[in-house]
């Protein structure tokens, strides 16, 4: 029986762009280019490696987002995933982690799965709680923050590295894993992979397809909200020390004043 792997990915604003809030205090995603979250590329890579080691496996990449989020799916498909699911609905605007985990869980159940793979966090919200919320909604064990992962004998195993020690952890399938940015560099899509991705199926779903009430998602259904936001103050000019024989003393005094030494 084929190992069914679902990788949850996110389309995020480019971190190098000028990111800011919109008038409703949600992230303005139209003002900056978007891309597949870098941390999710590690999840796609680990899913590909698991599939390559299995006798038979199929990888579905799943995202929840606006029309442009298809770009994130195409990137994952060009890396080697087999098919994609895109949940798009205007009512999703402003959805927080609670609503996102609900939609992802319903979409994953719709796709069918043995193993769910995610990144450790998104590069925009950086909350890092969706994997745990998702596992709870799906009613499956979670093995999170892995720097090494493998599947064999109906179990997923991996290594979790901490500040003082590393743990070997495992769970019986079906299960969810999240992987860190130490799990291995993601591969670059080949030209062949990019061309093949254009022909791979992308299933489009909305809230009605998943049986989700619009009141449970979006800004109205969010458990959290931004109350106020202000632009970061411009950086002030630094102190310039002219070395006329006393530069070293002035530098030492400056460092001592600011408790650097």
N, C-alpha and C positions, 0 to 999 in steps of 0.2 A: 504493500500500500504506500502510495506517495506521501512523503513528509510535507505537510502544508505549512509553509512559513509566511507569516504576514509581518511586514516591516512598516511601522507607523513613522511617517516623515512629515516635516513641516516646511512650508514656503515662508521664508522670513526676509525682512528688509536687510539689504547689504550693510554689514556693520561698518564699512568704510564710508557709507553715505551720510548725508546730513539728516539724521532721524529726529523726529519730534512728534508731539501729540497733535491730533486733530481738534476741532472745536468741541467735540463731545468727550474729550480727554481719553480717547482710544488712540492706539498707535496709528499714525498717518501712513498707511501702506501705499498710497498712490504717489507720494512725493519722493520716493526713492526706489531704485531698482530692487527686485527681489531675487532670491535664489534658494536652492536646497540648503537647509541648515547644515553647516559644516559638521556639527556633532552627529547629525543623522547619516552623513556619508559613512561614518564608522559602523553604524548599525547595518547599512546596506552591505558593506564589505564583509562583515562577519556572517550575515545571512548567506552571502554568496559562497563563502568558504565552507559553511555548514552544508549547503546544498551540494557543493562539489565533492565533499567527503561522503555523502549519502548515496545509496544505490539509486534512489529515485526521489526527487524533491521538486517542489514548485514554489516560487517566490512571488507573492503579491505585495506590491507597495501601495500604501494607503495614505491619503492626505485629506484634511478638511480645510477648505479655504476658497478664495475667490477664483475667478476664471484663470488668472495668471498662475495659479498654483499648479497647473498642468506642467509648467516648466520644471518644477521640482520632480514630478513623476517621470517626465521624459529623461531627466538626468539619471534617475535611478534605473530606469529601463535600459538606458544606453550603457550603464555599468554592467547589466546582465540580468536584472530581474525579468520575470516572465510576463507579468500583467499588472494592471493598476486599477485602483478604485479611487474615484474623486467624489467627495461629498461637497456639494456646493449649494448654498441656499442663502438668500439675502437676509433671512432671519438670524443667521449665525453671527452677524456683525456684533462685536463687543463681547462675545462669549469668553468666559473665564475658564480656568482649569477644570472646574467641576462640570460645566457644560461640555467642554471639549472631550473629557474622558467618557462622558455619556455617549456622545456621538461616535467616538472611536470604537467604543465597546459594541455598540449596535452594528456598526459597519463591519467590524471584525467577525462578529457572529454571522453576519450575512455572507461574508466571504468564505467562512469555514477555516479552521486553523488547528494546528498541533503545537506550534511555537510562535509566539509574538516577540519581535525584536524591536527595541527602541534605542535611541540615543540617551545619554545621561541627562540631558536638558535641552531646551531650545535656546538658540542664541539671541532671541529677542526678549522673551519673558524671563528666562533663566530660573524658573521656579523649581524645576527638577522633581516635581511631585506627580506628574501625569503617569509615569510607569506604575507607581504604587496604586494610584486611584484606578487605573485601568485594570490591573490584576484583581483588585477587590470587586470591581463591577463584573468581571468575567468569572469570578469565583475560582481562580486558578492560583497556584503558588507563584511567587515572584523571586527572582534571583537577580539582584540589581548591582549596578556599578562594577561590572566585570571587566577586567583587562585581558582575560583569556576565556574562551568559551568553546564547548564542543558538545555534540549530541551523539549518544550511542546507547543501544539497549533500552530504548524507551525513556532515557533520562537525559537531562541537560546538566552539564557540569561546568564549573568555571573557577577562576581565581579572582578574589577581591582583594585589592591592595590597600592597606591602611597606612597610617603614619608610622606605626611601630611594628606591624606584622601583616602577613598575608593569610587569607582564609581560603580553603578549598570548600566550595559549596555545590550543592546539587539539588535537583527537584525532578519529580516524575512529570512526564508530559501528560496532558497539555500544560504549558507553563509560559511565563513571560520573563524575558531577560532584558536588561539595559546594559549597554556597553559604554566604556569611557573612551576618551581620546588617546588612551595608551594601549588600545586593543590592536593596533596595527594600521598603517597608512591605507587609506582608501585608494583603489585603483583608478586610473584615468580611463574614461571611455575611449575605446578604439573607434576608428572611422567606421569599421564594420558594425560595431555596436550602436553607433549613432544612427546609422542608416536602418538597422534592424528595429530600433526603438520606434521608428515612425509607423511600423506595421503591427506593433504589439497592441493588444486590446486595452482600452481604458474605459471602465464602466463608470457611468455618471449616476449619482444618487442625490436625492434631496431628503429633507426631513420627513416628508410623507412616506417615502420609500422605506424609511427605517422605523416608522411608527412613533416618531418623537414629536411632542407638542412644542410649538414654537415658543410658548411661554416658559419652557424649561431651559431655554438657551438665550443667547443674545444679551444685551445690556439689561433687559428687564428681568431675566432669570439668573443673572450673575450673583454669586455669593460675595464677590469682592468688587470694589470700584475705586477708581482714582478720584479723589476729592479736589485736588488742587495740583497744579504743576507750574513750574517757572523755569525759564531758560537758565542754564548754568552761567554764572558771571564770567565775563571775559578775564583772561589771565592778566594779572598786573605785571608791569615791567619788573625785571629782576634787578638785583643790586650789582652794580659794576664796580669792581675793585681795580684801581689803577696801581700797578706795582712800581712804586718809586722807592723801594727798599724796605717798605713796611707791609707789603702785600700778604706775606705769610701770616703775620700777626693779625691783620684785619680779617683774613679768611678764618683763622682759628677762633677769633672773637665772634664772628658771625655764626659759626657752627655751634659754639658753646651757648650763645644766646638762644638758639632754636633747639637746644638740647639734642643735637646730633652727636655730640661728643661729651 
